């Protein structure tokens, strides 16, 4: 195997680990926040719904995890080459019309 092939395999392993880690994260989020809502309900439930804070803030982290695991694409060598080419181009002088 070449070094490039190992790099690809390493990136694939990392991506798979992140995807597999999402489901336990989601389950823990749901169970914990359901428990917090139950505690709120069991202690009267007529005051301010304070579990909204962990639900929203932890939910933002969960969404970031989902975005990273399922919706981002890995950076390829072609992406790096394109960006390096773009940065290496000389700047165009300002137009004077």
C-alpha positions as CSV (number, residue, x, y, z in Angstrom):
1,X,0.0,0.0,0.0
2,X,1.2,3.5,-0.8
3,X,1.2,6.4,1.6
4,X,-1.7,8.0,-0.2
5,X,-3.8,4.8,0.2
6,X,-3.0,4.8,3.9
7,X,-4.1,8.4,4.2
8,X,-7.4,7.6,2.5
9,X,-7.9,4.6,4.7
10,X,-7.1,6.7,7.8
11,X,-9.6,9.4,6.8
12,X,-12.2,6.7,6.1
13,X,-11.7,5.2,9.5
14,X,-12.1,8.6,11.2
15,X,-15.3,9.3,9.2
16,X,-16.8,5.9,10.1
17,X,-15.9,6.3,13.8
18,X,-17.6,9.7,13.8
19,X,-20.7,8.3,12.1
20,X,-20.9,5.4,14.5
21,X,-20.4,7.7,17.5
22,X,-23.4,9.8,16.5
23,X,-26.0,7.2,17.4
24,X,-24.9,6.7,21.0
25,X,-24.6,10.5,21.3
26,X,-28.2,10.8,20.1
27,X,-29.5,8.1,22.4
28,X,-27.8,9.6,25.5
29,X,-29.2,13.1,24.5
30,X,-32.7,11.8,24.2
31,X,-32.7,9.7,27.4
32,X,-31.0,12.4,29.5
33,X,-33.3,15.2,28.3
34,X,-36.4,13.0,28.7
35,X,-35.2,12.4,32.2
36,X,-34.7,16.1,32.9
37,X,-38.2,16.8,31.5
38,X,-39.6,14.0,33.8
39,X,-37.9,15.6,36.8
40,X,-39.4,19.0,35.9
41,X,-42.8,17.4,35.5
42,X,-42.5,15.3,38.7
43,X,-41.6,18.4,40.7
44,X,-44.8,20.2,39.7
45,X,-44.3,21.1,36.1
46,X,-46.0,24.5,36.6
47,X,-42.9,26.6,36.8
48,X,-40.6,27.7,34.0
49,X,-39.5,24.8,31.8
50,X,-35.9,24.8,32.7
51,X,-34.9,21.7,30.8
52,X,-35.1,23.8,27.7
53,X,-31.5,25.0,28.3
54,X,-29.8,21.6,28.1
55,X,-32.1,20.6,25.3
56,X,-31.2,23.6,23.2
57,X,-27.5,23.9,24.0
58,X,-26.7,20.2,23.9
59,X,-28.9,20.0,20.8
60,X,-26.7,22.5,19.1
61,X,-23.7,20.3,19.8
62,X,-25.6,17.3,18.6
63,X,-26.4,19.1,15.3
64,X,-22.8,20.0,14.9
65,X,-21.9,16.3,15.4
66,X,-24.5,15.3,12.8
67,X,-23.2,17.9,10.3
68,X,-19.7,16.8,10.7
69,X,-20.5,13.1,10.5
70,X,-23.0,13.1,7.6
71,X,-22.9,16.3,5.6
72,X,-19.3,17.5,5.3
73,X,-17.1,16.2,2.6
74,X,-13.4,15.3,3.2
75,X,-10.8,17.6,1.8
76,X,-9.2,16.0,-1.2
77,X,-5.8,16.6,-2.9
78,X,-7.7,18.1,-5.8
79,X,-9.3,20.6,-3.4
80,X,-5.9,21.6,-2.0
81,X,-4.4,21.9,-5.5
82,X,-7.2,24.2,-6.6
83,X,-6.9,26.4,-3.6
84,X,-3.1,26.6,-3.9
85,X,-3.5,27.6,-7.6
86,X,-6.0,30.3,-6.7
87,X,-3.7,31.7,-4.0
88,X,-0.7,31.6,-6.3
89,X,-2.3,33.7,-9.1
90,X,-1.1,37.2,-9.2
91,X,-3.7,39.8,-8.2
92,X,-5.2,41.7,-11.0
93,X,-4.5,45.5,-10.9
94,X,-7.6,47.6,-10.2
95,X,-9.5,48.7,-13.3
96,X,-9.6,52.4,-14.1
97,X,-12.6,53.1,-16.3
